């Protein structure tokens, strides 16, 4: 009977057999460390997404603060705008004035 040998890939049966196995094992180990370890690449990616979301929230809140500052400045320096604001926001009216509120 013919001797049935498994045909191995030339990479594994060459003179560099031990180095090839070492390279594969080392690469697998590095990938596991990068993907699973608590400071791995997945954690970095999540932190990056969270940081960008927080930066967008900071910008939105800064715009809101600037808008409120403009409104405060307008209300403190312009009596007409203060009166208009009070009438619109709190439904204030001058004595003897009829107010109709539409919803």
C-alpha positions in Angstrom: 0.0 0.0 0.0 1.0 3.4 -0.7 2.1 5.5 2.3 -0.6 8.2 2.8 1.0 11.3 4.1 -1.0 14.4 4.6 0.1 17.1 2.3 1.1 20.0 4.4 1.2 23.6 3.3 4.8 24.5 2.2 4.9 27.2 4.8 4.5 24.7 7.6 6.8 22.1 6.2 9.7 24.4 5.2 12.8 25.3 7.2 11.0 28.2 8.6 8.4 26.0 10.3 9.1 27.1 13.9 9.2 30.8 12.9 5.9 30.5 11.1 4.2 28.9 14.0 5.7 31.6 16.3 4.4 34.4 14.0 0.9 33.0 13.9 0.7 32.5 17.6 2.2 35.9 18.4 -0.2 37.6 16.0 -3.2 35.8 17.5 -2.0 36.8 21.0 -1.6 40.4 20.0 -5.1 40.5 18.4 -6.6 38.9 21.5 -4.9 41.5 23.7 -6.0 44.4 21.5 -9.6 43.2 21.3 -10.3 41.8 24.8 -8.0 43.7 27.2 -9.7 46.5 29.2 -7.6 49.1 27.4 -7.9 47.5 24.1 -8.8 48.9 20.7 -12.6 48.4 21.2 -12.4 50.5 24.4 -10.5 53.2 22.4 -13.1 53.2 19.7 -15.9 53.5 22.2 -14.1 56.3 24.0 -13.6 58.1 20.7 -17.4 58.0 19.9 -18.2 59.1 23.4 -15.7 62.0 23.2 -17.2 63.2 19.9 -20.7 63.0 21.3 -19.7 65.0 24.3 -17.9 67.6 22.1 -21.1 68.0 20.1 -23.1 68.4 23.3 -20.7 71.0 24.6 -21.0 73.0 21.3 -24.8 72.8 21.4 -24.8 74.0 25.1 -22.4 76.8 24.3 -24.7 78.0 21.5 -27.6 77.9 23.9 -25.6 79.9 26.5 -24.8 82.5 23.8 -28.4 82.8 22.8 -29.5 83.2 26.5 -26.8 85.8 27.0 -28.1 87.8 24.0 -31.6 87.5 25.4 -30.5 88.6 28.9 -28.6 91.6 27.4 -31.6 92.6 25.3 -34.0 92.3 28.3 -31.8 94.3 30.7 -31.1 97.1 28.3 -34.3 97.6 26.3 -37.6 98.3 28.1 -39.7 97.6 25.1 -38.2 94.1 24.6 -38.7 93.4 28.3 -42.4 94.4 28.1 -42.9 92.3 24.9 -41.1 89.3 26.6 -43.4 89.6 29.7 -46.5 89.9 27.6 -45.7 86.9 25.4 -44.2 84.6 28.1 -46.4 85.4 31.1 -49.5 86.7 29.3 -49.2 90.1 31.1 -51.5 92.9 30.1 -51.8 96.6 30.8 -54.8 97.6 33.0 -58.0 97.7 30.9 -56.4 95.7 28.1 -58.0 92.5 26.7 -55.7 89.6 26.1 -56.6 86.7 23.9 -54.5 83.5 24.2 -54.4 81.2 21.2 -53.1 77.7 21.7 
